[in-house]
Amino acid sequence: MSYPPKLQAIIGLFESLPEQGKRENLIAYCDNAKRVEPKEGETFDIEDIRKDEECTDEVAVFLKITPEGGVSFRMRLGPQVQTLTKAMTAILCKGLEGCAPQAVLDLPSDFVPRIVGAELVRLRSQTTYYILTRMKQICKVWLDRKRAAECT
C-alpha cells in the first residue's frame, strides 16, 4: 500500500526505531498536539465537536479544504484525552496535510501498528484508531455536501 508521502515519512521513522524509541517519539508528538489546534481567526469548511464513548473527553475536528483541493486538519482535544490519542492527532494532522479528502477516506488503518507498535495497539486498540476514524468521518461529510451541491 502506498501512503501519502508525509505519512509515509513518519511511518518510516517509527519503523526504524526500537520500541523505546517509538515510545519517546510518541511522547514528543503528544507534546506537539497543541500545535495542531485552531488558531485565532481561522475559518473551516466543517467543524465537528463532540464527545464519543470511545474517548475520555471532547474532541473537536476542524477541516479546511485548501485552494488546491487538499485537506488541512486542526484538532482541539479536551484535558482528559490520553497521551496516545494526542500523539496520533499530531501525527495524522501532519501526515495527511494536503491529501485529497477521498484519499483520507480510502486510507487503510494498517499503518497504525507500524507507528505505535503492536504492544500499544493491543493495550489501547480503540484510542489508536479513534482520531483516524473522526478524520475520515469529517471528510465523508464534506464530500457528501460537495456532491449534493453539484447535483443542485
Sequence and secondary structure as in RCSB ss.txt:
>XXXX:A:sequence
MSYPPKLQAIIGLFESLPEQGKRENLIAYCDNAKRVEPKEGETFDIEDIRKDEECTDEVAVFLKITPEGGVSFRM
RLGPQVQTLTKAMTAILCKGLEGCAPQAVLDLPSDFVPRIVGAELVRLRSQTTYYILTRMKQICKVWLDRKRAAE
CT
>XXXX:A:secstr
    HHHHHHHHHHHTS HHHHHHHHHHHHHTGGGGS  TT   SEEEEE  TTSSS EEEEEEE TTS EEEEE
EE TT  HHHHHHHHHHHHHHTT  HHHHHH  STTHHHHH HHHHHHTHHHHHHHHHHHHHHHHHHHHHHHHHH
H 
